[in-house]
Amino acid sequence: MTDLDVLIPTRDRPTELATTLAGLAAQDGEFGVVVSDQSDGEPGWDTPSARAMAAVLRARGAPVRLLRHLPRRGVAEHRAFLLDQSSARFVLFLDDDVWLAPGTLPRLRTAITALGCGLVGAAVQGMSYLDDERPDELAAFEEWTGPPEPERIEPGGPAWRRWTLHNAANPAHLTRRLGLRPGEWRAYKIAWVGGCVLYDRAALVDSGGFGFWRDVPPEHCGEDVVAQWRVMARAGGAGILPSGAVHLEAATTVPDRRTEVRDHVRVHPDG
């Protein structure tokens, strides 16, 4: 049994899923992989390319489980199901349209161990925006100078403004600004991180995980934001640069985004 599982929820993205698995196949270290599919047709992992990457992962010693989870009850329930599949110390929730550069997973594992916080994230970068520099959106950047402290994030509050750090290719521009040498990384303050987040599993479970899925309509978004805010309020969290996570810029599989989870549940149950 490994101490880290990569959990991938997927729906109707067979090409992107194979690319995501290819990125994982190039990562060093020991980890397991669980893919859970909710596609309308055949599962996204049932393609020659996806099965080939699963075989590569297994050949290097990574346990791989390819699951089907229906009926759909919303993205939060899907994440709750995936979390239940793992008992590892760390769980990486990785979207099915994110490619990880070699070295990204070991860096995240090193960071969460060194920082001792509840989560670390690699914000996804839209590489088609590399020439679109947005200095105003980087103004909220602030490094953690020590271990991340618990933070209570509120919509509209000062920490909320950090969300712009992850637009377009902003993480790549921040990395360039820092002038990091090979092997170096920095932890910084976040509002939340989308697409690639490594949790201390106990911190996530102790914060309620994604159990709030029962309290929201099936069509919703922002489930990862609420889960992260609850973890950060108890155990702190950080973004990591360089990111190493590349967004494949595929169309969303959650087109109805009118229902934000934070509008239907108490984000911080203690008040």
ABEGO torsion letter per residue (X at the ends): XBABBBBBBBBGBAAAAAAAAAAAAABBEBBBBBBBBABABBBAABBAAAAAAAAAAAAAGBBBBBBBBOBBAEAAAAAAAAAAABABABBBBBBAABBBBBGAAAAAAAAAAAAGBABBBBBBBBAAAAABBBAAAAAABBBBABBBBBBBBBBGBAAAAAAAAABEAAAAAAAAAAGBBBGBBBBBBBABBBGBBBBBAAAAAAAGEAAAAAABBABBBGAAAAAAAAAAAAAEBBBBOBAGBBBAGBBBABABAABBAAAABBABAAX
